[in-house]
Amino acid sequence: MAITGNLLSANAESIETDASAWSALVNAATPTRASGGTSGSFCLAWTATASGDSQVGLASRVAVTPGVEYWSCASVWPPAVGAQARLEIRWYTSGGTLISTVQGPLLSAPSVSWNQIAAVGAAPATAATALVVLRVTATAAAQVWFADRIFLGQTTGVPGNLLNWNAESIEIDRSGWGASTNCVLGVSTSSYTWYQSMLLTSSAAGDCLARSALGEAPTVTPGVEYTAFAQVSPGASGLPFAIQIRWRDAAGTEIQIDSATRTPASGQWTRCTVAATAPPGAVTARVGLAPTATAAGQQWGVDRLVLAPTSALMTAGNLLPYNVADFELDVSGWTVSGGTSVQASDIVLSGGYSMKMTASGGDLVAALAVPVGVTPGLGYQFAPCIYSSATRVYQTRIEWLDNTGTPVRTRWQSWSGRSGAWLVGSMGDLAPANAVSVRLSVIVPDAAAGEVWYLDSVAWKLGGLTALAAPSGGGGVTVTIRGLTTGGPTWKWRLDRVQAGKSTPVRGWTGDLIDQPTTGDVAIAVDYEAPLGVPLQWRVRSYTTGASIAYTSDPLTLAGETTDVWLTDVALPARSVSATVGVPLPDWQRSARQGTYSVKGRPRPVVISDVRSSRTGTLVLVTQTEEDRDALWWVLESGNTLLVKWPLGFTEPDMYVQVADVTEAHITASAEHSDRQWTLALTEVDRPIGGIIGSPDRTWQTVKDAGSDWASAIGNARSWLDVFTGVVGS
């Protein structure tokens, strides 16, 4: 099977077909295919024509990307103990000119068996191709060398690792590490990743210490959390192994050591991890490996060695501490009721460990042991990853706490479970004004005794799907929606107003906000049809086939007057006005639609009827000033359908109307008085379709700010009214 990520062809890698992928370069006969190999039935063989430097290389160069780090390796079989070999990567321009060469360490073969050679380097800025060269020193003519499992590909280290790739992987050599106390370091062909690991051997009983080399002491920032971890395979069980972060000041003096100890079992690889915050004065850090030996000659294989800021290993923007989010040290960041919890490595989403919970029967609840601080008014997203073999609905919960630790608001979200897969349910919420911290929980209601659940990669960050409702001009409500991209860019969304359990779509710029494409993370809608004086909420739902998330805003009650009615042009809400209701109050008439027919020979007629007509009636309004008079006429002049929102305490339901004849009458006979009494003939109609244009909050300053000059601010509007209302002419 071809090596994953190998840029070489399968035949160049394993020589299973023939040796045509390789050619003689210096002091070598044409390479041939030989029997035997490390990963198949055959391997590459070549014969030195004389003593001295002997080279074979790829018959064709391989395309590479400038600036990208590559590594190459091969297994070689020498003719004798002490025979020397190394691997080279040669970089070429697109025209075939040699730019430079990366050489791997020189191997003096410790045995006549398969040995590993390798090299690593970044492709130069002008590199277009690369050539892998196997270079040996022949001690006599006709000396035969063998090679197999030859690789060239990009380095694939742990994201965020501050140690270089060779210090992490030990695939080239162990030059990134040094023995400090009671130990010697070597290389082992037993590995956690790829082909090699570092072998630490105790010199005597007692504490041992190896450290990353001085060249592997990366810069750190005080106050930032870092982690160091390594995969460890000891030769015997029961031997403690400590991993350390050794903080150093500007002079290179170690000012603090943070350490964590685990006792790994032999015959397997165990991840050992420490996490700590860089102390004041820390400038660089080294990683320490500190096992405790009970005798000389005890050995530990060490591989995948990492020093990284924890932020690079968690979900971007995660506000939880590393161990609370990923359980790499222990499970102390969470309390579990209704069951037990342990750190586990059998089912893991990321890193080396997860939290395994076993239910005792009843509700299984995992909650943060220590609440996390929050900022009121900001939106947050809770996204824990869950795994179980049970198919059961589970819940996520956000409890906002005040400065006494008392919950001020609790939000729940239920999720459909699925067995045998990691699931992530992402819920968002806005921190209330009096919240200072939050407690997060995952709940499995009525879990059966013995049921097992896993928790890993828990994210708590700014964002998430939220909706914030606030009063705006014209008797409307501005709804600010954030987190629309939480589900994904192909999801759609809708926004509804919820009143007493009844949902009504909110009107947007092109129509009702249903089946809206996700074009950004934030959307702002203004609901000019919201009634006055009653509790209202707005629910945004983001969805795709088979999945959805939703958020309902906090209740909001729009203020209103006890005698003033709002008339709003729902298509052009800049035309909105409030006026005092006069007397008499409207008397509504609903005309019958029927025909009466007298039938010969029958005393009673036949009546044919249809549905009754909508309400008609007369609304009396009173205005006092000339400005009030002009504002009312401006709303009425369009002839558009109007929404009537009645004063508080009125028993009339809000209604859409067409206004027929209007009478403006003087209240007094004095011409200098501006008081008017209005009579509006109303006919109730259905809610109109279509979107809205403009806004009552739009001012001339808004227009001015819309462009760098008046020409761009005005655009192609056909009138100043178009400019003011935001209407753009075609």
Secondary structure in CASP SS format (residue, H / E / C, confidence):
PFRMAT SS
TARGET T0000
AUTHOR 0000-0000-0000
METHOD secondary structure of the structure
MODEL  1
M C 1.00
A C 1.00
I C 1.00
T C 1.00
G C 1.00
N C 1.00
L C 1.00
L C 1.00
S C 1.00
A H 1.00
N H 1.00
A H 1.00
E H 1.00
S H 1.00
I C 1.00
E C 1.00
T C 1.00
D C 1.00
A C 1.00
S C 1.00
A C 1.00
W E 1.00
S E 1.00
A E 1.00
L E 1.00
V E 1.00
N C 1.00
A E 1.00
A C 1.00
T C 1.00
P C 1.00
T E 1.00
R E 1.00
A E 1.00
S E 1.00
G C 1.00
G C 1.00
T C 1.00
S C 1.00
G C 1.00
S C 1.00
F E 1.00
C E 1.00
L E 1.00
A E 1.00
W E 1.00
T E 1.00
A E 1.00
T C 1.00
A C 1.00
S C 1.00
G E 1.00
D E 1.00
S E 1.00
Q E 1.00
V E 1.00
G E 1.00
L E 1.00
A C 1.00
S C 1.00
R C 1.00
V E 1.00
A E 1.00
V C 1.00
T C 1.00
P C 1.00
G C 1.00
V C 1.00
E E 1.00
Y E 1.00
W E 1.00
S E 1.00
C E 1.00
A E 1.00
S E 1.00
V E 1.00
W E 1.00
P C 1.00
P C 1.00
A C 1.00
V C 1.00
G C 1.00
A C 1.00
Q E 1.00
A E 1.00
R E 1.00
L E 1.00
E E 1.00
I E 1.00
R E 1.00
W E 1.00
Y E 1.00
T C 1.00
S C 1.00
G C 1.00
G C 1.00
T C 1.00
L E 1.00
I E 1.00
S E 1.00
T E 1.00
V E 1.00
Q E 1.00
G C 1.00
P C 1.00
L C 1.00
L E 1.00
S E 1.00
A C 1.00
P C 1.00
S C 1.00
V C 1.00
S C 1.00
W C 1.00
N E 1.00
Q E 1.00
I E 1.00
A E 1.00
A E 1.00
V E 1.00
G E 1.00
A E 1.00
A C 1.00
P C 1.00
A C 1.00
T C 1.00
A C 1.00
A C 1.00
T E 1.00
A E 1.00
L E 1.00
V E 1.00
V E 1.00
L E 1.00
R E 1.00
V E 1.00
T E 1.00
A E 1.00
T C 1.00
A C 1.00
A C 1.00
A C 1.00
Q C 1.00
V E 1.00
W E 1.00
F E 1.00
A E 1.00
D E 1.00
R E 1.00
I E 1.00
F E 1.00
L E 1.00
G E 1.00
Q E 1.00
T C 1.00
T C 1.00
G C 1.00
V C 1.00
P C 1.00
G C 1.00
N C 1.00
L C 1.00
L C 1.00
N C 1.00
W H 1.00
N H 1.00
A H 1.00
E H 1.00
S H 1.00
I C 1.00
E C 1.00
I C 1.00
D C 1.00
R C 1.00
S C 1.00
G C 1.00
W E 1.00
G E 1.00
A E 1.00
S E 1.00
T E 1.00
N C 1.00
C E 1.00
V E 1.00
L E 1.00
G E 1.00
V E 1.00
S E 1.00
T C 1.00
S C 1.00
S C 1.00
Y C 1.00
T C 1.00
W C 1.00
Y C 1.00
Q C 1.00
S E 1.00
M E 1.00
L E 1.00
L E 1.00
T E 1.00
S E 1.00
S C 1.00
A C 1.00
A C 1.00
G E 1.00
D E 1.00
C C 1.00
L E 1.00
A E 1.00
R E 1.00
S E 1.00
A C 1.00
L H 1.00
G H 1.00
E H 1.00
A C 1.00
P C 1.00
T E 1.00
V C 1.00
T C 1.00
P C 1.00
G C 1.00
V C 1.00
E E 1.00
Y E 1.00
T E 1.00
A E 1.00
F E 1.00
A E 1.00
Q E 1.00
V E 1.00
S E 1.00
P E 1.00
G C 1.00
A C 1.00
S C 1.00
G C 1.00
L C 1.00
P C 1.00
F E 1.00
A E 1.00
I E 1.00
Q E 1.00
I E 1.00
R E 1.00
W E 1.00
R E 1.00
D C 1.00
A C 1.00
A C 1.00
G C 1.00
T C 1.00
E E 1.00
I E 1.00
Q E 1.00
I E 1.00
D E 1.00
S E 1.00
A E 1.00
T E 1.00
R E 1.00
T C 1.00
P C 1.00
A C 1.00
S C 1.00
G C 1.00
Q C 1.00
W C 1.00
T E 1.00
R E 1.00
C E 1.00
T E 1.00
V E 1.00
A E 1.00
A E 1.00
T E 1.00
A C 1.00
P C 1.00
P C 1.00
G C 1.00
A C 1.00
V C 1.00
T E 1.00
A E 1.00
R E 1.00
V E 1.00
G E 1.00
L E 1.00
A E 1.00
P E 1.00
T E 1.00
A E 1.00
T C 1.00
A C 1.00
A C 1.00
G C 1.00
Q C 1.00
Q E 1.00
W E 1.00
G E 1.00
V E 1.00
D E 1.00
R E 1.00
L E 1.00
V E 1.00
L E 1.00
A E 1.00
P E 1.00
T H 1.00
S H 1.00
A H 1.00
L C 1.00
M C 1.00
T C 1.00
A C 1.00
G C 1.00
N C 1.00
L C 1.00
L C 1.00
P C 1.00
Y H 1.00
N H 1.00
V H 1.00
A H 1.00
D H 1.00
F C 1.00
E C 1.00
L C 1.00
D C 1.00
V C 1.00
S C 1.00
G C 1.00
W E 1.00
T E 1.00
V E 1.00
S E 1.00
G C 1.00
G E 1.00
T E 1.00
S E 1.00
V E 1.00
Q E 1.00
A E 1.00
S C 1.00
D C 1.00
I C 1.00
V C 1.00
L C 1.00
S C 1.00
G C 1.00
G C 1.00
Y C 1.00
S E 1.00
M E 1.00
K E 1.00
M E 1.00
T E 1.00
A E 1.00
S C 1.00
G C 1.00
G E 1.00
D E 1.00
L E 1.00
V E 1.00
A E 1.00
A E 1.00
L E 1.00
A C 1.00
V C 1.00
P C 1.00
V E 1.00
G E 1.00
V C 1.00
T C 1.00
P C 1.00
G C 1.00
L C 1.00
G E 1.00
Y E 1.00
Q E 1.00
F E 1.00
A E 1.00
P E 1.00
C E 1.00
I E 1.00
Y E 1.00
S E 1.00
S C 1.00
A C 1.00
T C 1.00
R C 1.00
V C 1.00
Y E 1.00
Q E 1.00
T E 1.00
R E 1.00
I E 1.00
E E 1.00
W E 1.00
L E 1.00
D C 1.00
N C 1.00
T C 1.00
G C 1.00
T C 1.00
P E 1.00
V E 1.00
R E 1.00
T E 1.00
R E 1.00
W E 1.00
Q E 1.00
S E 1.00
W E 1.00
S C 1.00
G C 1.00
R C 1.00
S C 1.00
G C 1.00
A C 1.00
W C 1.00
L E 1.00
V E 1.00
G C 1.00
S C 1.00
M E 1.00
G E 1.00
D E 1.00
L E 1.00
A C 1.00
P C 1.00
A C 1.00
N C 1.00
A C 1.00
V C 1.00
S E 1.00
V E 1.00
R E 1.00
L E 1.00
S E 1.00
V E 1.00
I E 1.00
V E 1.00
P E 1.00
D E 1.00
A E 1.00
A C 1.00
A C 1.00
G C 1.00
E C 1.00
V E 1.00
W E 1.00
Y E 1.00
L E 1.00
D E 1.00
S E 1.00
V E 1.00
A E 1.00
W E 1.00
K E 1.00
L E 1.00
G C 1.00
G C 1.00
L C 1.00
T E 1.00
A E 1.00
L E 1.00
A E 1.00
A E 1.00
P E 1.00
S E 1.00
G H 1.00
G H 1.00
G H 1.00
G E 1.00
V E 1.00
T E 1.00
V E 1.00
T E 1.00
I E 1.00
R E 1.00
G C 1.00
L C 1.00
T C 1.00
T C 1.00
G C 1.00
G C 1.00
P C 1.00
T C 1.00
W C 1.00
K E 1.00
W E 1.00
R E 1.00
L E 1.00
D E 1.00
R E 1.00
V E 1.00
Q E 1.00
A C 1.00
G C 1.00
K E 1.00
S E 1.00
T E 1.00
P E 1.00
V C 1.00
R E 1.00
G C 1.00
W C 1.00
T C 1.00
G C 1.00
D E 1.00
L C 1.00
I C 1.00
D C 1.00
Q E 1.00
P E 1.00
T C 1.00
T C 1.00
G C 1.00
D C 1.00
V E 1.00
A E 1.00
I E 1.00
A E 1.00
V E 1.00
D E 1.00
Y C 1.00
E C 1.00
A C 1.00
P C 1.00
L C 1.00
G C 1.00
V C 1.00
P E 1.00
L E 1.00
Q E 1.00
W E 1.00
R E 1.00
V E 1.00
R E 1.00
S E 1.00
Y E 1.00
T E 1.00
T C 1.00
G C 1.00
A E 1.00
S E 1.00
I E 1.00
A E 1.00
Y E 1.00
T E 1.00
S C 1.00
D C 1.00
P C 1.00
L E 1.00
T E 1.00
L C 1.00
A C 1.00
G C 1.00
E C 1.00
T C 1.00
T C 1.00
D E 1.00
V E 1.00
W E 1.00
L E 1.00
T E 1.00
D E 1.00
V C 1.00
A C 1.00
L C 1.00
P C 1.00
A C 1.00
R C 1.00
S E 1.00
V E 1.00
S E 1.00
A E 1.00
T E 1.00
V E 1.00
G C 1.00
V C 1.00
P C 1.00
L C 1.00
P C 1.00
D C 1.00
W C 1.00
Q E 1.00
R C 1.00
S C 1.00
A C 1.00
R E 1.00
Q E 1.00
G E 1.00
T E 1.00
Y E 1.00
S C 1.00
V C 1.00
K C 1.00
G C 1.00
R C 1.00
P C 1.00
R C 1.00
P C 1.00
V E 1.00
V E 1.00
I E 1.00
S E 1.00
D E 1.00
V C 1.00
R C 1.00
S C 1.00
S C 1.00
R C 1.00
T E 1.00
G E 1.00
T E 1.00
L E 1.00
V E 1.00
L E 1.00
V E 1.00
T E 1.00
Q C 1.00
T C 1.00
E H 1.00
E H 1.00
D H 1.00
R H 1.00
D H 1.00
A H 1.00
L H 1.00
W H 1.00
W H 1.00
V H 1.00
L H 1.00
E H 1.00
S C 1.00
G C 1.00
N C 1.00
T C 1.00
L E 1.00
L E 1.00
V E 1.00
K E 1.00
W C 1.00
P C 1.00
L C 1.00
G C 1.00
F C 1.00
T C 1.00
E C 1.00
P C 1.00
D C 1.00
M E 1.00
Y E 1.00
V E 1.00
Q E 1.00
V E 1.00
A E 1.00
D E 1.00
V E 1.00
T E 1.00
E E 1.00
A E 1.00
H E 1.00
I C 1.00
T C 1.00
A C 1.00
S C 1.00
A C 1.00
E C 1.00
H C 1.00
S C 1.00
D C 1.00
R E 1.00
Q E 1.00
W E 1.00
T E 1.00
L E 1.00
A E 1.00
L E 1.00
T E 1.00
E E 1.00
V E 1.00
D C 1.00
R C 1.00
P C 1.00
I C 1.00
G C 1.00
G C 1.00
I C 1.00
I C 1.00
G C 1.00
S C 1.00
P C 1.00
D C 1.00
R C 1.00
T C 1.00
W H 1.00
Q H 1.00
T H 1.00
V H 1.00
K H 1.00
D H 1.00
A C 1.00
G C 1.00
S C 1.00
D C 1.00
W H 1.00
A H 1.00
S H 1.00
A H 1.00
I H 1.00
G C 1.00
N C 1.00
A C 1.00
R C 1.00
S C 1.00
W H 1.00
L H 1.00
D H 1.00
V H 1.00
F H 1.00
T H 1.00
G C 1.00
V C 1.00
V C 1.00
G C 1.00
S C 1.00
END
